[in-house]
């Protein structure tokens, strides 16, 4: 993710959902993750990314859903139609706003420290 961020030109900001893998952005996260993980273990394979961890060690499907909804999950219903609210959300402390909803993220921007 950091390499992608570095290669991105222009004004940029990236928010990474901690303790998540690819399936956290699909329906039935918990079930799908465990199915893939158990299948890989049975084949003696290792999954890349967080796939080797049991779902209990990762963020929940609900947390991933809140993350994916971004500004929509926050007070005041920030959204594209209300760009001022969305811009204030993006300019504010995204990490703290999502943490208040129990969603653990890393925010990367040229002037922000990563955590």
ChimeraX attribute file (.defattr): number of C-alpha atoms within 10 A of each C-alpha:
attribute: neighborCount
match mode: 1-to-1
recipient: residues
	/A:1	9
	/A:2	9
	/A:3	7
	/A:4	8
	/A:5	14
	/A:6	11
	/A:7	8
	/A:8	10
	/A:9	7
	/A:10	6
	/A:11	7
	/A:12	11
	/A:13	15
	/A:14	15
	/A:15	15
	/A:16	15
	/A:17	18
	/A:18	14
	/A:19	17
	/A:20	24
	/A:21	20
	/A:22	12
	/A:23	18
	/A:24	24
	/A:25	14
	/A:26	13
	/A:27	11
	/A:28	12
	/A:29	22
	/A:30	19
	/A:31	13
	/A:32	14
	/A:33	22
	/A:34	17
	/A:35	11
	/A:36	15
	/A:37	20
	/A:38	15
	/A:39	14
	/A:40	15
	/A:41	12
	/A:42	9
	/A:43	8
	/A:44	9
	/A:45	12
	/A:46	12
	/A:47	14
	/A:48	9
	/A:49	11
	/A:50	18
	/A:51	20
	/A:52	18
	/A:53	16
	/A:54	13
	/A:55	21
	/A:56	9
	/A:57	10
	/A:58	17
	/A:59	20
	/A:60	17
	/A:61	20
	/A:62	15
	/A:63	19
	/A:64	23
	/A:65	17
	/A:66	18
	/A:67	24
	/A:68	14
	/A:69	12
	/A:70	20
	/A:71	23
	/A:72	15
	/A:73	17
	/A:74	18
	/A:75	10
	/A:76	11
	/A:77	14
	/A:78	20
	/A:79	18
	/A:80	12
	/A:81	9
	/A:82	11
	/A:83	11
	/A:84	12
	/A:85	17
	/A:86	19
	/A:87	14
	/A:88	13
	/A:89	18
	/A:90	14
	/A:91	10
	/A:92	11
	/A:93	12
	/A:94	19
	/A:95	16
	/A:96	13
	/A:97	18
	/A:98	19
	/A:99	12
	/A:100	11
	/A:101	13
	/A:102	14
	/A:103	20
	/A:104	21
	/A:105	21
	/A:106	15
	/A:107	17
	/A:108	18
	/A:109	15
	/A:110	12
	/A:111	7
	/A:112	9
	/A:113	9
	/A:114	10
	/A:115	8
